[in-house]
């Protein structure tokens, strides 16, 4: 079947993608935070078996597990991110908790593999001292799609965490994801 991935292969694909670039403790945390259900297969597929084989009557639709209803995706994204994935940094005398953009990206890939993101604008302030980026994240479910936009601003002189445009984009990306529920709990922890 062209373009489809069997749901029984999804955990294997996820593990392969995750192992490519993440430390072992991060892998364990991401695996723990991954709670979407896939129907267990009677036997594990071997590498020599073709992924394109015909589904049997007891198997799910080949694309289920990739595309899901939007409410299911949002429910997964709204769950608390494990503390082992949360980082802290001091900026302007304040300690801030955040989830690195690459971890946010991985979580989106796990729970909403058909998401998309785009930079909507990059604007430098009139005095040239700061840059602002607006980022849009779109989630596609089987029944609907939703997008959220957010902005991030960085000082042009601040190069502690990459160049200013990268920093502003990363900030805008994480904030747009928070508007979809991913990591939103970090904002509420600071209030309590």
C-alpha positions as protocol buffer text, in pm:
chain_id: "A"
residue {
  index: 1
  type: UNK
  ca { x: 0 y: 0 z: 0 }
}
residue {
  index: 2
  type: UNK
  ca { x: 165 y: 320 z: -115 }
}
residue {
  index: 3
  type: UNK
  ca { x: 206 y: 596 z: 143 }
}
residue {
  index: 4
  type: UNK
  ca { x: 77 y: 395 z: 438 }
}
residue {
  index: 5
  type: UNK
  ca { x: 259 y: 251 z: 737 }
}
residue {
  index: 6
  type: UNK
  ca { x: 104 y: -31 z: 932 }
}
residue {
  index: 7
  type: UNK
  ca { x: 23 y: 64 z: 1289 }
}
residue {
  index: 8
  type: UNK
  ca { x: 210 y: -242 z: 1416 }
}
residue {
  index: 9
  type: UNK
  ca { x: 527 y: -98 z: 1261 }
}
residue {
  index: 10
  type: UNK
  ca { x: 483 y: 248 z: 1413 }
}
residue {
  index: 11
  type: UNK
  ca { x: 654 y: 171 z: 1746 }
}
residue {
  index: 12
  type: UNK
  ca { x: 953 y: 25 z: 1559 }
}
residue {
  index: 13
  type: UNK
  ca { x: 977 y: 331 z: 1334 }
}
residue {
  index: 14
  type: UNK
  ca { x: 949 y: 563 z: 1633 }
}
residue {
  index: 15
  type: UNK
  ca { x: 1225 y: 380 z: 1817 }
}
residue {
  index: 16
  type: UNK
  ca { x: 1453 y: 396 z: 1512 }
}
residue {
  index: 17
  type: UNK
  ca { x: 1391 y: 767 z: 1466 }
}
residue {
  index: 18
  type: UNK
  ca { x: 1445 y: 843 z: 1833 }
}
residue {
  index: 19
  type: UNK
  ca { x: 1764 y: 641 z: 1870 }
}
residue {
  index: 20
  type: UNK
  ca { x: 1925 y: 833 z: 1587 }
}
residue {
  index: 21
  type: UNK
  ca { x: 1998 y: 1147 z: 1790 }
}
residue {
  index: 22
  type: UNK
  ca { x: 1885 y: 1136 z: 2152 }
}
residue {
  index: 23
  type: UNK
  ca { x: 2072 y: 1032 z: 2467 }
}
residue {
  index: 24
  type: UNK
  ca { x: 1950 y: 714 z: 2639 }
}
residue {
  index: 25
  type: UNK
  ca { x: 1783 y: 891 z: 2937 }
}
residue {
  index: 26
  type: UNK
  ca { x: 1590 y: 1114 z: 2694 }
}
residue {
  index: 27
  type: UNK
  ca { x: 1481 y: 808 z: 2497 }
}
residue {
  index: 28
  type: UNK
  ca { x: 1344 y: 646 z: 2811 }
}
residue {
  index: 29
  type: UNK
  ca { x: 1150 y: 960 z: 2900 }
}
residue {
  index: 30
  type: UNK
  ca { x: 1006 y: 1001 z: 2552 }
}
residue {
  index: 31
  type: UNK
  ca { x: 904 y: 637 z: 2549 }
}
residue {
  index: 32
  type: UNK
  ca { x: 734 y: 688 z: 2886 }
}
residue {
  index: 33
  type: UNK
  ca { x: 549 y: 997 z: 2761 }
}
residue {
  index: 34
  type: UNK
  ca { x: 431 y: 816 z: 2447 }
}
residue {
  index: 35
  type: UNK
  ca { x: 97 y: 674 z: 2549 }
}
residue {
  index: 36
  type: UNK
  ca { x: -101 y: 642 z: 2230 }
}
residue {
  index: 37
  type: UNK
  ca { x: -232 y: 294 z: 2178 }
}
residue {
  index: 38
  type: UNK
  ca { x: -153 y: 68 z: 1889 }
}
residue {
  index: 39
  type: UNK
  ca { x: -319 y: -264 z: 1847 }
}
residue {
  index: 40
  type: UNK
  ca { x: -71 y: -538 z: 1934 }
}
residue {
  index: 41
  type: UNK
  ca { x: 34 y: -764 z: 1655 }
}
residue {
  index: 42
  type: UNK
  ca { x: 16 y: -1143 z: 1703 }
}
residue {
  index: 43
  type: UNK
  ca { x: 379 y: -1170 z: 1601 }
}
residue {
  index: 44
  type: UNK
  ca { x: 661 y: -924 z: 1566 }
}
residue {
  index: 45
  type: UNK
  ca { x: 747 y: -842 z: 1205 }
}
residue {
  index: 46
  type: UNK
  ca { x: 1088 y: -952 z: 1087 }
}
residue {
  index: 47
  type: UNK
  ca { x: 1303 y: -730 z: 873 }
}
residue {
  index: 48
  type: UNK
  ca { x: 1271 y: -979 z: 588 }
}
residue {
  index: 49
  type: UNK
  ca { x: 891 y: -946 z: 588 }
}
residue {
  index: 50
  type: UNK
  ca { x: 748 y: -695 z: 345 }
}
residue {
  index: 51
  type: UNK
  ca { x: 577 y: -397 z: 502 }
}
residue {
  index: 52
  type: UNK
  ca { x: 347 y: -382 z: 201 }
}
residue {
  index: 53
  type: UNK
  ca { x: 175 y: -718 z: 271 }
}
residue {
  index: 54
  type: UNK
  ca { x: -206 y: -736 z: 271 }
}
residue {
  index: 55
  type: UNK
  ca { x: -371 y: -676 z: 611 }
}
residue {
  index: 56
  type: UNK
  ca { x: -549 y: -964 z: 775 }
}
residue {
  index: 57
  type: UNK
  ca { x: -902 y: -929 z: 911 }
}
residue {
  index: 58
  type: UNK
  ca { x: -785 y: -877 z: 1271 }
}
residue {
  index: 59
  type: UNK
  ca { x: -548 y: -588 z: 1189 }
}
residue {
  index: 60
  type: UNK
  ca { x: -631 y: -219 z: 1198 }
}
residue {
  index: 61
  type: UNK
  ca { x: -649 y: 3 z: 895 }
}
residue {
  index: 62
  type: UNK
  ca { x: -291 y: 53 z: 768 }
}
residue {
  index: 63
  type: UNK
  ca { x: -297 y: 428 z: 826 }
}
residue {
  index: 64
  type: UNK
  ca { x: -452 y: 427 z: 1172 }
}
residue {
  index: 65
  type: UNK
  ca { x: -194 y: 532 z: 1425 }
}
residue {
  index: 66
  type: UNK
  ca { x: -64 y: 795 z: 1186 }
}
residue {
  index: 67
  type: UNK
  ca { x: -380 y: 997 z: 1129 }
}
residue {
  index: 68
  type: UNK
  ca { x: -607 y: 1018 z: 1430 }
}
residue {
  index: 69
  type: UNK
  ca { x: -894 y: 1239 z: 1536 }
}
residue {
  index: 70
  type: UNK
  ca { x: -778 y: 1584 z: 1639 }
}
residue {
  index: 71
  type: UNK
  ca { x: -923 y: 1544 z: 1989 }
}
residue {
  index: 72
  type: UNK
  ca { x: -699 y: 1238 z: 2047 }
}
residue {
  index: 73
  type: UNK
  ca { x: -390 y: 1429 z: 1929 }
}
residue {
  index: 74
  type: UNK
  ca { x: -470 y: 1728 z: 2152 }
}
residue {
  index: 75
  type: UNK
  ca { x: -532 y: 1500 z: 2450 }
}
residue {
  index: 76
  type: UNK
  ca { x: -185 y: 1346 z: 2409 }
}
residue {
  index: 77
  type: UNK
  ca { x: -15 y: 1683 z: 2363 }
}
residue {
  index: 78
  type: UNK
  ca { x: -186 y: 1818 z: 2674 }
}
residue {
  index: 79
  type: UNK
  ca { x: -22 y: 1562 z: 2901 }
}
residue {
  index: 80
  type: UNK
  ca { x: 259 y: 1665 z: 3132 }
}
residue {
  index: 81
  type: UNK
  ca { x: 602 y: 1633 z: 2974 }
}
residue {
  index: 82
  type: UNK
  ca { x: 839 y: 1422 z: 3188 }
}
residue {
  index: 83
  type: UNK
  ca { x: 1070 y: 1631 z: 3407 }
}
residue {
  index: 84
  type: UNK
  ca { x: 1374 y: 1465 z: 3252 }
}
residue {
  index: 85
  type: UNK
  ca { x: 1294 y: 1645 z: 2924 }
}
residue {
  index: 86
  type: UNK
  ca { x: 1255 y: 1986 z: 3085 }
}
residue {
  index: 87
  type: UNK
  ca { x: 1562 y: 2210 z: 3098 }
}
residue {
  index: 88
  type: UNK
  ca { x: 1630 y: 2530 z: 3292 }
}
residue {
  index: 89
  type: UNK
  ca { x: 1828 y: 2840 z: 3206 }
}
residue {
  index: 90
  type: UNK
  ca { x: 1889 y: 3176 z: 3366 }
}
residue {
  index: 91
  type: UNK
  ca { x: 1806 y: 3479 z: 3158 }
}
residue {
  index: 92
  type: UNK
  ca { x: 1783 y: 3834 z: 3283 }
}
residue {
  index: 93
  type: UNK
  ca { x: 1825 y: 3713 z: 3641 }
}
residue {
  index: 94
  type: UNK
  ca { x: 1526 y: 3478 z: 3619 }
}
residue {
  index: 95
  type: UNK
  ca { x: 1536 y: 3099 z: 3608 }
}
residue {
  index: 96
  type: UNK
  ca { x: 1310 y: 2962 z: 3338 }
}
residue {
  index: 97
  type: UNK
  ca { x: 1197 y: 2608 z: 3265 }
}
residue {
  index: 98
  type: UNK
  ca { x: 1161 y: 2511 z: 2900 }
}
residue {
  index: 99
  type: UNK
  ca { x: 1152 y: 2214 z: 2667 }
}
residue {
  index: 100
  type: UNK
  ca { x: 1422 y: 2233 z: 2397 }
}
residue {
  index: 101
  type: UNK
  ca { x: 1278 y: 2283 z: 2049 }
}
residue {
  index: 102
  type: UNK
  ca { x: 1419 y: 1953 z: 1921 }
}
residue {
  index: 103
  type: UNK
  ca { x: 1239 y: 1761 z: 2198 }
}
residue {
  index: 104
  type: UNK
  ca { x: 914 y: 1948 z: 2120 }
}
residue {
  index: 105
  type: UNK
  ca { x: 967 y: 1851 z: 1756 }
}
residue {
  index: 106
  type: UNK
  ca { x: 1012 y: 1483 z: 1850 }
}
residue {
  index: 107
  type: UNK
  ca { x: 700 y: 1483 z: 2067 }
}
residue {
  index: 108
  type: UNK
  ca { x: 499 y: 1634 z: 1781 }
}
residue {
  index: 109
  type: UNK
  ca { x: 637 y: 1369 z: 1547 }
}
residue {
  index: 110
  type: UNK
  ca { x: 524 y: 1096 z: 1787 }
}
residue {
  index: 111
  type: UNK
  ca { x: 175 y: 1221 z: 1860 }
}
residue {
  index: 112
  type: UNK
  ca { x: 89 y: 1427 z: 1550 }
}
residue {
  index: 113
  type: UNK
  ca { x: 312 y: 1296 z: 1271 }
}
residue {
  index: 114
  type: UNK
  ca { x: 127 y: 1495 z: 1008 }
}
residue {
  index: 115
  type: UNK
  ca { x: 192 y: 1836 z: 1169 }
}
residue {
  index: 116
  type: UNK
  ca { x: 346 y: 2125 z: 984 }
}
residue {
  index: 117
  type: UNK
  ca { x: 519 y: 2442 z: 1089 }
}
residue {
  index: 118
  type: UNK
  ca { x: 617 y: 2762 z: 918 }
}
residue {
  index: 119
  type: UNK
  ca { x: 775 y: 3096 z: 992 }
}
residue {
  index: 120
  type: UNK
  ca { x: 510 y: 3356 z: 913 }
}
residue {
  index: 121
  type: UNK
  ca { x: 725 y: 3666 z: 957 }
}
residue {
  index: 122
  type: UNK
  ca { x: 1064 y: 3791 z: 1070 }
}
residue {
  index: 123
  type: UNK
  ca { x: 1069 y: 4157 z: 1174 }
}
residue {
  index: 124
  type: UNK
  ca { x: 1355 y: 4364 z: 1310 }
}
residue {
  index: 125
  type: UNK
  ca { x: 1269 y: 4647 z: 1548 }
}
residue {
  index: 126
  type: UNK
  ca { x: 1300 y: 5004 z: 1418 }
}
residue {
  index: 127
  type: UNK
  ca { x: 1616 y: 5056 z: 1622 }
}
residue {
  index: 128
  type: UNK
  ca { x: 1763 y: 4725 z: 1500 }
}
residue {
  index: 129
  type: UNK
  ca { x: 1819 y: 4597 z: 1854 }
}
residue {
  index: 130
  type: UNK
  ca { x: 1574 y: 4305 z: 1848 }
}
residue {
  index: 131
  type: UNK
  ca { x: 1416 y: 4060 z: 1609 }
}
residue {
  index: 132
  type: UNK
  ca { x: 1070 y: 3904 z: 1633 }
}
residue {
  index: 133
  type: UNK
  ca { x: 953 y: 3586 z: 1463 }
}
residue {
  index: 134
  type: UNK
  ca { x: 595 y: 3466 z: 1423 }
}
residue {
  index: 135
  type: UNK
  ca { x: 562 y: 3087 z: 1387 }
}
residue {
  index: 136
  type: UNK
  ca { x: 255 y: 2880 z: 1296 }
}
residue {
  index: 137
  type: UNK
  ca { x: 208 y: 2514 z: 1395 }
}
residue {
  index: 138
  type: UNK
  ca { x: -72 y: 2322 z: 1220 }
}
residue {
  index: 139
  type: UNK
  ca { x: -204 y: 1985 z: 1336 }
}
residue {
  index: 140
  type: UNK
  ca { x: -393 y: 1760 z: 1097 }
}
residue {
  index: 141
  type: UNK
  ca { x: -640 y: 1509 z: 1236 }
}
residue {
  index: 142
  type: UNK
  ca { x: -866 y: 1271 z: 1047 }
}
residue {
  index: 143
  type: UNK
  ca { x: -1163 y: 1493 z: 1126 }
}
residue {
  index: 144
  type: UNK
  ca { x: -1021 y: 1847 z: 1136 }
}
residue {
  index: 145
  type: UNK
  ca { x: -712 y: 2062 z: 1139 }
}
residue {
  index: 146
  type: UNK
  ca { x: -611 y: 2338 z: 1377 }
}
residue {
  index: 147
  type: UNK
  ca { x: -332 y: 2592 z: 1388 }
}
residue {
  index: 148
  type: UNK
  ca { x: -187 y: 2822 z: 1647 }
}
residue {
  index: 149
  type: UNK
  ca { x: 58 y: 3107 z: 1602 }
}
residue {
  index: 150
  type: UNK
  ca { x: 293 y: 3267 z: 1850 }
}
residue {
  index: 151
  type: UNK
  ca { x: 579 y: 3513 z: 1850 }
}
residue {
  index: 152
  type: UNK
  ca { x: 925 y: 3513 z: 1996 }
}
residue {
  index: 153
  type: UNK
  ca { x: 1161 y: 3807 z: 2034 }
}
residue {
  index: 154
  type: UNK
  ca { x: 1535 y: 3811 z: 2091 }
}
residue {
  index: 155
  type: UNK
  ca { x: 1793 y: 4082 z: 2133 }
}
residue {
  index: 156
  type: UNK
  ca { x: 2029 y: 4109 z: 1837 }
}
residue {
  index: 157
  type: UNK
  ca { x: 2319 y: 4136 z: 2083 }
}
residue {
  index: 158
  type: UNK
  ca { x: 2226 y: 3813 z: 2267 }
}
residue {
  index: 159
  type: UNK
  ca { x: 2409 y: 3519 z: 2110 }
}
residue {
  index: 160
  type: UNK
  ca { x: 2414 y: 3289 z: 2417 }
}
residue {
  index: 161
  type: UNK
  ca { x: 2175 y: 3031 z: 2270 }
}
residue {
  index: 162
  type: UNK
  ca { x: 2241 y: 3057 z: 1896 }
}
residue {
  index: 163
  type: UNK
  ca { x: 2188 y: 3352 z: 1669 }
}
residue {
  index: 164
  type: UNK
  ca { x: 1900 y: 3591 z: 1749 }
}
residue {
  index: 165
  type: UNK
  ca { x: 1672 y: 3474 z: 1466 }
}
residue {
  index: 166
  type: UNK
  ca { x: 1716 y: 3109 z: 1568 }
}
residue {
  index: 167
  type: UNK
  ca { x: 1644 y: 3198 z: 1930 }
}
residue {
  index: 168
  type: UNK
  ca { x: 1331 y: 3396 z: 1840 }
}
residue {
  index: 169
  type: UNK
  ca { x: 1210 y: 3119 z: 1607 }
}
residue {
  index: 170
  type: UNK
  ca { x: 1266 y: 2850 z: 1870 }
}
residue {
  index: 171
  type: UNK
  ca { x: 1080 y: 3058 z: 2127 }
}
residue {
  index: 172
  type: UNK
  ca { x: 788 y: 3120 z: 1887 }
}
residue {
  index: 173
  type: UNK
  ca { x: 774 y: 2748 z: 1792 }
}
residue {
  index: 174
  type: UNK
  ca { x: 760 y: 2635 z: 2156 }
}
residue {
  index: 175
  type: UNK
  ca { x: 496 y: 2895 z: 2239 }
}
residue {
  index: 176
  type: UNK
  ca { x: 279 y: 2794 z: 1943 }
}
residue {
  index: 177
  type: UNK
  ca { x: 304 y: 2432 z: 2060 }
}
residue {
  index: 178
  type: UNK
  ca { x: 212 y: 2541 z: 2413 }
}
residue {
  index: 179
  type: UNK
  ca { x: -104 y: 2698 z: 2269 }
}
residue {
  index: 180
  type: UNK
  ca { x: -187 y: 2349 z: 2144 }
}
residue {
  index: 181
  type: UNK
  ca { x: -121 y: 2207 z: 2493 }
}
residue {
  index: 182
  type: UNK
  ca { x: 236 y: 2079 z: 2457 }
}
residue {
  index: 183
  type: UNK
  ca { x: 435 y: 2194 z: 2759 }
}
residue {
  index: 184
  type: UNK
  ca { x: 158 y: 2429 z: 2871 }
}
residue {
  index: 185
  type: UNK
  ca { x: 192 y: 2297 z: 3226 }
}
residue {
  index: 186
  type: UNK
  ca { x: 528 y: 2475 z: 3255 }
}
residue {
  index: 187
  type: UNK
  ca { x: 357 y: 2812 z: 3229 }
}
residue {
  index: 188
  type: UNK
  ca { x: 110 y: 2720 z: 3503 }
}
residue {
  index: 189
  type: UNK
  ca { x: 380 y: 2587 z: 3739 }
}
residue {
  index: 190
  type: UNK
  ca { x: 535 y: 2933 z: 3759 }
}
residue {
  index: 191
  type: UNK
  ca { x: 203 y: 3077 z: 3882 }
}
residue {
  index: 192
  type: UNK
  ca { x: 165 y: 2838 z: 4178 }
}
